[in-house]
Amino acid sequence: MQEPDPNELAKLHAEAFKKHGRAWSASEFGRLLAQKQVFCCADAASFAIGRAIADEAELLTLATDPLQQRRGLGLKRLAEFENEAKARGARSAFLEVAENNRSAISLYERCVYIIKGRRNGYYLTPVGQRINALVMEKQL
């Protein structure tokens, strides 16, 4: 797979996260992707970035171009994330999702992620509102 461009990831992330929080900058993506435990599963319209350490993986972010949503891209990227995590030795995966992001929660539940906890005030919206995060986990 071709090395992802941090500028393109930042652009897509900004579009995907307009309603659900702060978008990450190109420099943040660059620093993240430079870490050896971090991996990216991507195409032109969507990506998943994860990290695998020991027997656990974390989905750091999943983004799909809003004009391409509801076409199975998020499901495909999530499956690629899980497969890469397993290949790196992970036996479980976890993620955080804003509790008001119903479409993302539905995707994760469809893929058998289970709510394990809540982080109060974890996300800050663009207008300064604090949103709780649900912590979800799946056995791989």
Backbone as a chain_set.jsonl record, in Angstrom:
{"seq": "MQEPDPNELAKLHAEAFKKHGRAWSASEFGRLLAQKQVFCCADAASFAIGRAIADEAELLTLATDPLQQRRGLGLKRLAEFENEAKARGARSAFLEVAENNRSAISLYERCVYIIKGRRNGYYLTPVGQRINALVMEKQL", "coords": {"N": [[0.84, -1.184, 0.0], [0.437, 2.245, -0.711], [2.188, 4.912, 0.87], [0.379, 6.923, 3.096], [-0.623, 10.328, 2.55], [-0.132, 12.913, 4.731], [-1.3, 15.467, 4.404], [-3.488, 15.008, 2.723], [-4.919, 13.223, 4.309], [-5.561, 14.904, 6.464], [-7.212, 16.774, 5.193], [-9.403, 15.179, 4.365], [-10.205, 14.228, 6.873], [-11.026, 16.615, 8.093], [-13.324, 17.238, 6.599], [-14.926, 15.008, 7.208], [-15.268, 15.246, 9.965], [-16.684, 17.554, 10.573], [-19.097, 17.861, 11.989], [-18.65, 16.413, 14.277], [-16.562, 17.028, 16.093], [-13.103, 18.049, 16.605], [-10.995, 18.441, 13.869], [-8.011, 16.761, 12.813], [-4.7, 17.991, 12.282], [-2.413, 18.213, 9.44], [0.223, 18.03, 10.333], [-0.124, 16.705, 12.759], [-1.075, 14.232, 11.833], [1.213, 13.46, 10.401], [3.158, 13.155, 12.464], [1.954, 11.121, 13.934], [1.832, 8.968, 12.079], [4.508, 8.447, 11.818], [5.198, 6.857, 13.903], [6.153, 3.593, 14.783], [4.301, 1.67, 15.639], [1.921, 2.445, 14.601], [-0.555, 2.273, 12.057], [-2.097, 2.613, 8.805], [-5.048, 2.215, 7.006], [-6.314, 2.74, 3.927], [-8.156, 4.421, 1.279], [-8.978, 6.559, -1.494], [-11.241, 7.847, -0.526], [-11.673, 7.244, 2.134], [-10.406, 6.332, 5.404], [-8.756, 4.436, 7.971], [-7.043, 4.687, 10.958], [-4.852, 3.051, 13.047], [-3.377, 1.613, 16.023], [-1.181, -0.795, 17.201], [-0.184, -2.517, 20.01], [1.553, -4.837, 21.793], [-0.789, -7.22, 22.694], [-3.028, -5.784, 22.014], [-5.115, -3.539, 20.209], [-5.807, -0.229, 19.061], [-8.275, 1.708, 17.614], [-7.652, 4.648, 16.229], [-8.716, 6.706, 14.627], [-11.384, 6.945, 12.283], [-12.421, 7.763, 9.144], [-14.616, 8.948, 6.63], [-15.265, 10.325, 3.472], [-17.846, 12.646, 3.436], [-19.537, 12.736, 1.196], [-19.374, 10.207, 0.248], [-20.383, 8.501, 2.092], [-22.327, 5.835, 3.593], [-21.914, 3.786, 1.818], [-20.521, 1.583, 2.419], [-17.812, 1.968, 2.879], [-16.69, 2.694, 5.38], [-17.16, 0.365, 6.823], [-15.56, -1.395, 5.37], [-12.968, -0.253, 5.774], [-12.795, -0.543, 8.545], [-12.787, -3.337, 8.802], [-10.356, -3.861, 7.502], [-8.608, -2.558, 9.276], [-8.982, -4.22, 11.555], [-8.008, -6.668, 10.562], [-5.315, -6.03, 10.016], [-4.517, -5.356, 12.593], [-4.778, -7.856, 13.873], [-2.839, -9.253, 12.417], [-0.622, -8.05, 13.455], [-0.532, -9.084, 15.938], [-2.543, -8.449, 17.776], [-5.182, -9.221, 20.015], [-7.457, -8.111, 20.873], [-9.475, -5.199, 20.257], [-9.966, -1.718, 20.715], [-11.815, 1.371, 20.977], [-12.715, 4.856, 21.033], [-15.704, 6.714, 20.898], [-17.759, 9.484, 20.133], [-20.602, 9.957, 22.121], [-22.84, 11.01, 20.931], [-22.646, 10.439, 18.279], [-24.348, 8.768, 16.426], [-24.378, 7.323, 13.976], [-21.768, 6.321, 13.728], [-21.59, 4.779, 16.068], [-23.546, 2.868, 15.51], [-22.325, 1.567, 13.333], [-20.064, 0.439, 14.621], [-21.334, -1.219, 16.515], [-22.626, -2.969, 14.788], [-20.432, -4.321, 13.889], [-19.759, -5.823, 16.051], [-18.623, -4.563, 18.282], [-18.535, -3.774, 21.707], [-19.952, -1.765, 24.217], [-17.919, -0.662, 26.772], [-17.388, 1.259, 28.619], [-17.435, 4.733, 29.719], [-16.214, 7.949, 28.995], [-16.315, 10.836, 30.529], [-16.957, 14.036, 29.215], [-14.975, 13.892, 27.245], [-14.595, 14.623, 24.527], [-14.275, 17.704, 22.726], [-16.359, 19.894, 21.163], [-16.477, 21.867, 18.069], [-17.785, 24.206, 18.859], [-17.272, 24.437, 21.508], [-18.584, 22.747, 23.29], [-18.709, 20.024, 25.569], [-18.508, 16.558, 25.059], [-19.418, 13.294, 25.945], [-17.467, 10.293, 25.693], [-17.904, 7.048, 24.409], [-16.434, 4.049, 25.319], [-15.486, 1.388, 23.451], [-15.16, -2.103, 22.754], [-13.772, -4.98, 21.118], [-13.31, -8.437, 20.733], [-10.761, -9.9, 18.9]], "CA": [[0.0, 0.0, 0.0], [1.15, 3.511, -0.804], [2.261, 5.677, 2.12], [-0.643, 7.974, 3.088], [-0.185, 11.722, 2.575], [-0.749, 13.59, 5.878], [-2.136, 16.588, 3.958], [-4.749, 14.445, 2.222], [-5.642, 12.689, 5.469], [-6.097, 16.045, 7.218], [-8.309, 17.345, 4.412], [-10.534, 14.261, 4.466], [-10.627, 14.215, 8.276], [-11.76, 17.861, 8.338], [-14.655, 17.082, 6.009], [-15.671, 13.962, 7.913], [-15.508, 15.573, 11.37], [-17.284, 18.88, 10.735], [-20.168, 17.82, 12.99], [-18.352, 15.541, 15.414], [-15.339, 17.284, 16.832], [-11.975, 18.757, 16.025], [-10.212, 17.72, 12.858], [-6.578, 16.699, 13.07], [-3.874, 18.707, 11.297], [-1.453, 17.411, 8.673], [1.404, 17.752, 11.162], [-0.515, 15.663, 13.72], [-1.065, 12.962, 11.097], [2.603, 13.118, 10.106], [3.794, 12.658, 13.692], [1.326, 9.853, 14.276], [2.228, 7.936, 11.115], [5.94, 8.182, 11.979], [5.356, 5.876, 14.974], [6.187, 2.255, 14.182], [3.137, 0.872, 16.025], [0.747, 3.015, 13.947], [-0.773, 1.86, 10.672], [-3.208, 3.267, 8.13], [-5.751, 1.485, 5.953], [-6.93, 3.887, 3.259], [-8.336, 4.622, -0.15], [-9.119, 7.994, -1.747], [-12.423, 8.409, 0.117], [-11.827, 6.84, 3.534], [-9.227, 5.748, 6.048], [-8.75, 4.054, 9.38], [-5.697, 4.693, 11.526], [-4.819, 2.298, 14.283], [-2.102, 1.365, 16.683], [-1.157, -2.109, 17.851], [0.886, -2.669, 20.994], [1.391, -6.143, 22.456], [-1.942, -7.964, 22.177], [-4.164, -4.875, 21.988], [-5.112, -2.523, 19.158], [-6.696, 0.906, 19.254], [-8.671, 2.464, 16.428], [-7.435, 6.048, 16.588], [-9.731, 7.47, 13.91], [-11.975, 6.373, 11.085], [-13.039, 8.884, 8.443], [-15.111, 8.726, 5.272], [-15.755, 11.52, 2.787], [-19.303, 12.703, 3.618], [-20.231, 12.464, -0.069], [-19.234, 8.776, -0.033], [-20.885, 7.719, 3.213], [-23.417, 4.883, 3.378], [-21.556, 2.929, 0.683], [-19.738, 0.464, 2.929], [-16.382, 2.26, 3.006], [-16.316, 2.618, 6.785], [-17.153, -1.06, 7.153], [-14.367, -1.977, 4.731], [-11.769, 0.229, 6.477], [-12.777, -1.148, 9.877], [-12.348, -4.725, 8.62], [-8.914, -3.816, 7.207], [-7.959, -2.238, 10.554], [-8.999, -5.414, 12.397], [-7.106, -7.666, 9.969], [-3.931, -5.595, 10.246], [-4.273, -5.476, 14.034], [-4.545, -9.281, 14.14], [-1.539, -9.61, 11.827], [0.396, -7.485, 14.338], [-0.588, -9.795, 17.209], [-3.605, -7.996, 18.678], [-6.297, -10.145, 20.263], [-8.64, -7.285, 21.115], [-9.383, -3.835, 19.734], [-10.87, -0.787, 21.37], [-11.952, 2.696, 20.364], [-13.603, 5.81, 21.681], [-16.608, 7.359, 19.946], [-18.648, 10.454, 20.774], [-21.874, 9.289, 22.372], [-23.881, 11.571, 20.066], [-22.355, 10.049, 16.893], [-25.156, 7.547, 16.283], [-24.014, 6.525, 12.802], [-20.534, 5.597, 14.04], [-21.91, 3.766, 17.076], [-24.254, 1.789, 14.799], [-21.316, 0.822, 12.576], [-19.268, -0.359, 15.55], [-22.18, -2.283, 17.068], [-22.819, -3.93, 13.695], [-19.181, -5.092, 13.803], [-19.659, -6.546, 17.319], [-17.957, -3.826, 19.356], [-19.402, -3.695, 22.876], [-19.657, -0.623, 25.091], [-17.251, -1.096, 28.0], [-17.291, 2.345, 29.579], [-17.729, 6.097, 29.268], [-15.274, 8.983, 29.43], [-17.094, 12.069, 30.616], [-16.366, 15.262, 28.682], [-13.751, 13.521, 26.524], [-14.472, 15.375, 23.27], [-14.65, 19.117, 22.704], [-16.899, 20.228, 19.841], [-15.987, 23.152, 17.554], [-18.429, 25.328, 19.549], [-16.873, 24.426, 22.912], [-19.386, 21.824, 24.099], [-18.065, 18.769, 25.947], [-19.299, 15.377, 24.731], [-18.882, 12.057, 26.506], [-17.022, 9.245, 24.764], [-18.14, 5.659, 24.755], [-15.302, 3.173, 25.068], [-16.016, 0.139, 22.896], [-14.131, -3.119, 22.588], [-14.109, -6.194, 20.373], [-12.312, -9.498, 20.714], [-10.392, -10.198, 17.523]], "C": [[0.885, 1.248, 0.0], [1.103, 4.245, 0.541], [1.236, 6.816, 2.084], [-0.026, 9.37, 3.213], [-0.877, 12.428, 3.744], [-1.645, 14.76, 5.479], [-3.495, 16.105, 3.466], [-5.585, 13.868, 3.363], [-6.291, 13.818, 6.26], [-7.294, 16.665, 6.498], [-9.561, 16.482, 4.53], [-11.087, 14.225, 5.889], [-11.447, 15.467, 8.598], [-13.175, 17.788, 7.782], [-15.511, 16.112, 6.813], [-16.064, 14.368, 9.33], [-16.09, 16.965, 11.589], [-18.307, 18.913, 11.859], [-19.736, 17.161, 14.3], [-17.003, 15.808, 16.06], [-14.261, 17.973, 16.023], [-11.243, 17.874, 15.027], [-8.735, 17.767, 13.225], [-5.821, 17.389, 11.947], [-2.946, 17.743, 10.554], [-0.228, 17.082, 9.52], [1.089, 16.697, 12.226], [-0.526, 14.297, 13.04], [0.366, 12.524, 10.801], [3.321, 12.529, 11.303], [3.246, 11.284, 14.076], [1.825, 8.728, 13.37], [3.71, 7.584, 11.204], [6.208, 7.143, 13.075], [5.24, 4.464, 14.402], [4.977, 1.396, 14.532], [1.862, 1.295, 15.28], [0.665, 2.546, 12.501], [-2.037, 2.517, 10.123], [-3.75, 2.364, 7.037], [-6.579, 2.535, 5.218], [-7.201, 3.642, 1.786], [-8.594, 6.12, -0.324], [-10.262, 8.633, -0.962], [-12.577, 8.06, 1.592], [-10.515, 6.311, 4.091], [-9.52, 5.379, 7.482], [-7.298, 4.07, 9.824], [-5.766, 3.995, 12.87], [-3.418, 2.165, 14.826], [-2.215, 0.007, 17.354], [0.072, -2.189, 18.752], [0.577, -3.938, 21.782], [0.176, -6.85, 21.864], [-3.2, -7.112, 22.073], [-4.002, -3.854, 20.865], [-6.105, -1.424, 19.518], [-6.995, 1.529, 17.901], [-8.595, 3.93, 16.818], [-8.427, 6.973, 15.896], [-10.156, 6.704, 12.669], [-12.722, 7.509, 10.407], [-13.444, 8.471, 7.036], [-15.59, 10.057, 4.718], [-17.278, 11.551, 2.925], [-20.093, 12.414, 2.339], [-20.195, 10.991, -0.447], [-19.774, 7.887, 1.096], [-22.078, 6.865, 2.805], [-23.185, 4.005, 2.153], [-20.646, 1.774, 1.116], [-18.26, 0.734, 3.113], [-15.906, 2.183, 4.454], [-16.215, 1.177, 7.253], [-15.905, -1.737, 6.592], [-13.093, -1.542, 5.456], [-11.675, -0.392, 7.856], [-12.315, -2.599, 9.794], [-10.847, -4.78, 8.321], [-8.114, -3.498, 8.466], [-7.87, -3.488, 11.425], [-8.038, -6.482, 11.869], [-5.644, -7.3, 10.193], [-3.575, -5.706, 11.721], [-3.988, -6.931, 14.41], [-3.188, -9.719, 13.608], [-0.39, -9.106, 12.689], [0.324, -8.079, 15.746], [-1.678, -9.371, 18.166], [-4.69, -9.058, 18.797], [-7.581, -9.4, 20.595], [-8.381, -5.897, 20.532], [-10.348, -2.964, 20.52], [-10.84, 0.546, 20.651], [-12.77, 3.569, 21.287], [-14.435, 6.463, 20.593], [-17.511, 8.319, 20.721], [-20.035, 9.837, 20.92], [-23.029, 9.865, 21.556], [-23.663, 11.222, 18.59], [-23.038, 8.703, 16.615], [-24.747, 6.701, 15.09], [-22.749, 5.72, 13.063], [-20.803, 4.49, 15.054], [-22.623, 2.585, 16.418], [-23.287, 0.931, 13.997], [-20.535, -0.096, 13.509], [-20.082, -1.501, 16.16], [-22.433, -3.372, 16.015], [-21.598, -4.851, 13.56], [-18.811, -5.734, 15.136], [-18.751, -5.867, 18.352], [-18.985, -3.635, 20.468], [-18.976, -2.502, 23.721], [-19.108, -1.151, 26.407], [-17.164, 0.013, 29.046], [-17.592, 3.679, 28.925], [-16.653, 7.02, 29.817], [-16.006, 10.312, 29.376], [-16.307, 13.265, 30.08], [-15.131, 15.051, 27.833], [-13.522, 14.35, 25.263], [-14.91, 16.817, 23.465], [-15.113, 19.445, 21.292], [-16.326, 21.562, 19.367], [-16.602, 24.366, 18.241], [-18.179, 25.301, 21.058], [-17.687, 23.525, 23.823], [-18.586, 20.555, 24.37], [-19.023, 17.612, 25.692], [-18.621, 14.158, 25.36], [-18.46, 11.118, 25.401], [-17.455, 7.907, 25.314], [-16.872, 4.892, 24.421], [-15.893, 1.835, 24.634], [-14.874, -0.817, 22.639], [-14.675, -4.313, 21.812], [-12.973, -7.184, 20.522], [-12.028, -9.871, 19.265], [-10.12, -11.685, 17.366]], "O": [[1.939, 1.283, 0.634], [0.099, 4.198, 1.253], [1.226, 7.598, 1.133], [0.976, 9.555, 3.904], [-2.104, 12.533, 3.745], [-2.648, 15.02, 6.145], [-4.525, 16.715, 3.755], [-6.808, 14.008, 3.38], [-7.442, 13.702, 6.68], [-8.278, 17.038, 7.136], [-10.654, 16.996, 4.768], [-12.302, 14.194, 6.084], [-12.455, 15.383, 9.301], [-14.121, 18.232, 8.432], [-16.687, 16.374, 7.066], [-17.075, 13.896, 9.851], [-15.994, 17.5, 12.694], [-18.377, 19.89, 12.605], [-20.395, 17.336, 15.325], [-16.362, 14.87, 16.535], [-14.49, 18.42, 14.899], [-10.918, 16.72, 15.306], [-8.274, 18.709, 13.87], [-6.254, 17.371, 10.795], [-2.728, 16.611, 10.986], [0.304, 15.974, 9.435], [1.949, 15.881, 12.557], [-0.042, 13.316, 13.605], [0.695, 11.346, 10.935], [4.015, 11.52, 11.181], [3.995, 10.4, 14.493], [2.197, 7.657, 13.851], [4.124, 6.532, 10.717], [7.313, 6.609, 13.167], [4.329, 4.178, 13.625], [4.654, 0.472, 13.784], [0.85, 0.594, 15.322], [1.678, 2.436, 11.81], [-2.924, 2.921, 10.875], [-2.991, 1.816, 6.238], [-7.455, 3.159, 5.819], [-6.582, 2.797, 1.14], [-8.436, 6.876, 0.634], [-10.254, 9.846, -0.753], [-13.512, 8.529, 2.239], [-9.629, 5.896, 3.345], [-10.413, 5.936, 8.12], [-6.426, 3.529, 9.144], [-6.613, 4.297, 13.711], [-2.43, 2.54, 14.196], [-3.219, -0.3, 17.996], [1.202, -1.962, 18.321], [-0.502, -4.092, 22.354], [0.118, -7.059, 20.652], [-4.311, -7.641, 22.047], [-2.902, -3.369, 20.603], [-7.107, -1.665, 20.191], [-6.084, 1.841, 17.135], [-9.381, 4.401, 17.64], [-8.925, 7.919, 16.507], [-9.393, 5.928, 12.094], [-13.568, 8.151, 11.029], [-12.724, 7.749, 6.346], [-16.248, 10.826, 5.418], [-17.942, 10.577, 2.567], [-21.209, 11.898, 2.407], [-20.904, 10.567, -1.36], [-19.632, 6.665, 1.052], [-22.747, 7.136, 1.807], [-24.134, 3.537, 1.525], [-20.074, 1.077, 0.278], [-17.513, -0.177, 3.47], [-14.826, 1.657, 4.721], [-15.297, 0.814, 7.989], [-15.274, -2.552, 7.265], [-12.227, -2.374, 5.727], [-10.58, -0.738, 8.298], [-11.53, -3.044, 10.632], [-10.146, -5.652, 8.832], [-7.064, -4.096, 8.703], [-6.81, -3.788, 11.974], [-7.335, -7.124, 12.649], [-4.829, -8.161, 10.523], [-2.462, -6.104, 12.067], [-3.064, -7.207, 15.175], [-2.469, -10.468, 14.27], [0.702, -9.675, 12.658], [1.034, -7.631, 16.646], [-1.739, -9.889, 19.282], [-5.065, -9.704, 17.818], [-8.664, -9.986, 20.6], [-7.238, -5.482, 20.341], [-11.413, -3.417, 20.939], [-9.962, 0.815, 19.83], [-13.432, 3.084, 22.205], [-13.939, 6.736, 19.5], [-17.969, 8.008, 21.821], [-20.578, 9.269, 19.972], [-24.098, 9.258, 21.5], [-24.428, 11.671, 17.737], [-22.395, 7.654, 16.575], [-24.764, 5.473, 15.179], [-22.663, 4.559, 12.663], [-20.292, 3.38, 14.907], [-22.334, 1.431, 16.735], [-23.411, -0.294, 13.978], [-20.365, -1.28, 13.217], [-19.582, -2.617, 16.306], [-22.449, -4.56, 16.337], [-21.724, -6.011, 13.167], [-17.666, -6.146, 15.328], [-18.175, -6.542, 19.205], [-20.157, -3.368, 20.204], [-17.785, -2.261, 23.916], [-19.737, -1.972, 27.074], [-16.898, -0.253, 30.218], [-17.952, 3.753, 27.75], [-16.234, 6.886, 30.966], [-16.28, 10.841, 28.299], [-15.15, 13.478, 30.442], [-14.31, 15.96, 27.715], [-12.391, 14.734, 24.964], [-15.8, 17.111, 24.264], [-14.354, 19.295, 20.334], [-15.755, 22.308, 20.162], [-16.015, 25.448, 18.216], [-18.804, 26.055, 21.803], [-17.484, 23.549, 25.037], [-17.869, 20.07, 23.495], [-20.197, 17.671, 26.058], [-17.399, 14.019, 25.306], [-19.02, 11.139, 24.305], [-17.387, 7.657, 26.518], [-16.3, 5.073, 23.346], [-16.692, 1.23, 25.35], [-13.755, -0.4, 22.343], [-15.869, -4.611, 21.845], [-11.803, -6.81, 20.446], [-12.952, -10.129, 18.493], [-9.792, -12.141, 16.271]]}, "num_chains": 1, "name": "protein.A"}
